[in-house]
Amino acid sequence: MKVDIVIVGGGLAGLALAAALRGSRYAVAVVEGRVPQAPAGLDARIYAISPSNAAFLADIGIWKHLDAARMQAVERMEVFGDRSGHIGFSAYDTGVSELAWIAESSLLHQELWETVKRQANVQLLCPARPEALTVGEHAATLQLADGRTLVADLVIAADGSDSWTRKALGVAVDFRHYEQLGVVANFACSEPHRGTAFQWFREDGILAWLPLPGKRISMVWSTPKANGEALCTLSPAELCARVAAAGEHRLGALELLTPPAGFPLRLMRAPRTVGPRFALVGDAAHAIHPLSGHGINLGFQDARVLAETLNGLRGFEHCGDVLSLRPYERRRREEVVALQTMTDGLFRLFVPQNAPLVWLRNTGMNLTGKLPVLRDALVRYALG
Ligand SMILES: Cc1cc2nc3c(=O)[nH]c(=O)nc-3n(C[C@H](O)[C@H](O)[C@H](O)COP(=O)(O)OP(=O)(O)OC[C@H]3O[C@@H](n4cnc5c(N)ncnc54)[C@H](O)[C@@H]3O)c2cc1C
């Protein structure tokens, strides 16, 4: 089968890229290993979508189809240090209508999947897995495990942080393991959250509560591995009591809605995200600590910028040519490096327990809240 572009990985980043290539001159194939399955109830994987990505998802025709009753606007953020540090900011003070939208991963995935499935210039090959990749002077050839062969001008690695495609392309990346788990679970709370997202920088990690529609929240607790594993084995009543206490009982009593699940956390940097006949997007290109909730937000922006780059090529420019792909790499590098560095810096600032650093980070937090310039910078960081 001959196509212009083959995207390996039909996760959120790969599908968003395919959707953003609608109406382009490119014939696209998406190779995905698993047919998406929406959980019966509430999804444990929840994302905070930044306003710029809400706009991108609207541009590619996804946003208007999402079930508004299952989404929650974040109107306020309250962040607490591990002593007396506190900083709060609101959408109103910042001059935006909301700081972010909270949406279930499966809701976004399902909508992207249905959109791409109907798209005239896309062939969705699923379930399908690549087995061998060769990049030649005139084309890239992807051999699938089921015996099919795809010949393309350009291969996109969108198959997550352990990307098979990236390895097959010979791009070595730098992983740093945080030795932490991100423990996620959803809860009903007895007190209303009023659209507030909470975050606590604690001695045992970083706890985030994201507001869900109704009196419900989604938790991400990034915590040392042993503590994360212990949290996952607690009974529902014990977990609710632990999480409510860690969050200073700000939303009253909690009731567990989805069982806890732990994900290992790591930082991943790729020395290059384009090369002859390839580009990396989403977690295949970078991984970031979830304390700032920027992971898929970076992936959506990769999809937006790469689609803009490809759609902007003139007739004589070739989509597999590394020179055609360089603008994508250049335009994305600054944001990705800045957010990775800031997020990693915040993580490192809050891990050590020596007294001067404890004082510095809590005082710094309080000062940041009082200085408009610093606070605006932090809000811009939070908004991605
Ligand atoms: C605990 C935790 C909390 C997080 N919270 C947030 C948050 O609040 N906000 C946020 O923005 N981000 C968050 N993230 C990050 C976010 O989950 C990722 O950035 C996002 O899922 C990356 O999307 P992706 O499409 O690039 O990769 P993936 O979601 O990994 O998708 C890759 C796709 O490729 C497919 N695939 C893989 N290998 C193959 C293969 N060999 N053949 C065929 N198909 C293949 C997979 O089936 C999958 O569909 C969080 C992450 C963690 C761990």
The ligand as an SDF file (V2000), in Angstrom:
LIG
                    3D

 53 58  0  0  0  0  0  0  0  0999 V2000
   -0.0970    9.6030   36.0180 C   0  0  0  0  0  0  0  0  0  0  0  0
   -0.1180   10.4520   34.7970 C   0  0  0  0  0  0  0  0  0  0  0  0
   -0.9430   11.5710   34.7640 C   0  0  0  0  0  0  0  0  0  0  0  0
   -0.9480   12.3900   33.6460 C   0  0  0  0  0  0  0  0  0  0  0  0
   -1.7290   13.5130   33.6750 N   0  0  0  0  0  0  0  0  0  0  0  0
   -1.7090   14.3460   32.6040 C   0  0  0  0  0  0  0  0  0  0  0  0
   -2.5040   15.5590   32.5930 C   0  0  0  0  0  0  0  0  0  0  0  0
   -3.2280   15.9090   33.5430 O   0  0  0  0  0  0  0  0  0  0  0  0
   -2.4410   16.3440   31.4930 N   0  0  0  0  0  0  0  0  0  0  0  0
   -1.6630   16.0100   30.4240 C   0  0  0  0  0  0  0  0  0  0  0  0
   -1.6310   16.7690   29.4430 O   0  0  0  0  0  0  0  0  0  0  0  0
   -0.9360   14.8730   30.3940 N   0  0  0  0  0  0  0  0  0  0  0  0
   -0.9160   14.0390   31.4490 C   0  0  0  0  0  0  0  0  0  0  0  0
   -0.1710   12.8920   31.4150 N   0  0  0  0  0  0  0  0  0  0  0  0
    0.6170   12.5640   30.2110 C   0  0  0  0  0  0  0  0  0  0  0  0
   -0.2210   11.9310   29.0970 C   0  0  0  0  0  0  0  0  0  0  0  0
   -0.8350   10.7470   29.5670 O   0  0  0  0  0  0  0  0  0  0  0  0
    0.6400   11.6110   27.8730 C   0  0  0  0  0  0  0  0  0  0  0  0
    1.3910   12.7560   27.5510 O   0  0  0  0  0  0  0  0  0  0  0  0
   -0.2200   11.2120   26.6520 C   0  0  0  0  0  0  0  0  0  0  0  0
   -0.9620   10.0470   26.8940 O   0  0  0  0  0  0  0  0  0  0  0  0
    0.6650   10.9800   25.4310 C   0  0  0  0  0  0  0  0  0  0  0  0
   -0.1130   10.7280   24.2970 O   0  0  0  0  0  0  0  0  0  0  0  0
    0.5440   10.0650   23.0120 P   0  0  0  0  0  0  0  0  0  0  0  0
   -0.5710    9.9320   22.0180 O   0  0  0  0  0  0  0  0  0  0  0  0
    1.7690   10.7740   22.6170 O   0  0  0  0  0  0  0  0  0  0  0  0
    1.0310    8.6250   23.4980 O   0  0  0  0  0  0  0  0  0  0  0  0
    0.1970    7.4040   24.0730 P   0  0  0  0  0  0  0  0  0  0  0  0
   -0.9900    7.8560   24.8560 O   0  0  0  0  0  0  0  0  0  0  0  0
    1.1720    6.5190   24.7590 O   0  0  0  0  0  0  0  0  0  0  0  0
   -0.3670    6.6860   22.7490 O   0  0  0  0  0  0  0  0  0  0  0  0
    0.4500    5.8730   21.9380 C   0  0  0  0  0  0  0  0  0  0  0  0
   -0.4520    5.0230   21.0550 C   0  0  0  0  0  0  0  0  0  0  0  0
    0.3760    4.2120   20.2320 O   0  0  0  0  0  0  0  0  0  0  0  0
   -0.0710    2.8550   20.2820 C   0  0  0  0  0  0  0  0  0  0  0  0
    1.1180    2.0190   20.1010 N   0  0  0  0  0  0  0  0  0  0  0  0
    2.1970    1.9300   20.9150 C   0  0  0  0  0  0  0  0  0  0  0  0
    3.0900    1.0780   20.4120 N   0  0  0  0  0  0  0  0  0  0  0  0
    2.5530    0.6210   19.2520 C   0  0  0  0  0  0  0  0  0  0  0  0
    3.0080   -0.2840   18.2600 C   0  0  0  0  0  0  0  0  0  0  0  0
    4.2270   -0.8960   18.3560 N   0  0  0  0  0  0  0  0  0  0  0  0
    2.2080   -0.5350   17.2100 N   0  0  0  0  0  0  0  0  0  0  0  0
    0.9970    0.0650   17.0800 C   0  0  0  0  0  0  0  0  0  0  0  0
    0.5240    0.9500   17.9780 N   0  0  0  0  0  0  0  0  0  0  0  0
    1.3030    1.2090   19.0410 C   0  0  0  0  0  0  0  0  0  0  0  0
   -0.7140    2.6950   21.6400 C   0  0  0  0  0  0  0  0  0  0  0  0
   -1.6660    1.6450   21.6380 O   0  0  0  0  0  0  0  0  0  0  0  0
   -1.3660    4.0730   21.8450 C   0  0  0  0  0  0  0  0  0  0  0  0
   -2.6520    4.1330   21.3090 O   0  0  0  0  0  0  0  0  0  0  0  0
   -0.1350   12.0690   32.5230 C   0  0  0  0  0  0  0  0  0  0  0  0
    0.6570   10.9210   32.5310 C   0  0  0  0  0  0  0  0  0  0  0  0
    0.6890   10.1340   33.6680 C   0  0  0  0  0  0  0  0  0  0  0  0
    1.5830    8.9230   33.6830 C   0  0  0  0  0  0  0  0  0  0  0  0
  1  2  1  0
  2  3  1  0
  2 52  2  0
  3  4  2  0
  4  5  1  0
  4 50  1  0
  5  6  2  0
  6  7  1  0
  6 13  1  0
  7  8  2  0
  7  9  1  0
  9 10  1  0
 10 11  2  0
 10 12  1  0
 12 13  2  0
 13 14  1  0
 14 15  1  0
 14 50  1  0
 15 16  1  0
 16 17  1  0
 16 18  1  0
 18 19  1  0
 18 20  1  0
 20 21  1  0
 20 22  1  0
 22 23  1  0
 23 24  1  0
 24 25  2  0
 24 26  1  0
 24 27  1  0
 27 28  1  0
 28 29  2  0
 28 30  1  0
 28 31  1  0
 31 32  1  0
 32 33  1  0
 33 34  1  0
 33 48  1  0
 34 35  1  0
 35 36  1  0
 35 46  1  0
 36 37  1  0
 36 45  1  0
 37 38  2  0
 38 39  1  0
 39 40  1  0
 39 45  2  0
 40 41  1  0
 40 42  2  0
 42 43  1  0
 43 44  2  0
 44 45  1  0
 46 47  1  0
 46 48  1  0
 48 49  1  0
 50 51  2  0
 51 52  1  0
 52 53  1  0
M  END
$$$$
